[in-house]
């Protein structure tokens, strides 16, 4: 599924836990309508309207709001993963994002776990919780006919 929100791409993946009793019957997007009629339509509708109560416009979808098959999703995941790899290896401008890590072998930004602990130990102590603005706890209800 793909939402295009004010000029930015915001991919949504639909997945099921492999331990779910029906997981072996859901192998592609077409299986969802078969086993969960109306779920895809309701999901697309929710992603279209969920920001409206905050005064934002309805989200616009690519592909006329139609979910794409698993092969398409796998291709997108592979492509986005290659973008991430280019970022963490600084093959592209990281725009101030730290690429320091403790796990990526052969990466010039890899640091030891001890060095990482040192960074964490320099972090200020956790203080008392700050007061929360009422807007953070605002609920919206939308009735769909």
Secondary structure, 3 states (H helix, E strand, C coil): CEEEECCEEEECCCCCCCCCCCHHHCCCHHHHHHHCCCHHHHHHHHHHHCCHHHCCCCCEEHHHHCCCCHHHHHHHHHHHHHHHHHHHCCCCCCCCCCCCECCCCCCCCECCHHHHHHHHHCCCCCCCCCCCCHHHHCCCCCCCC
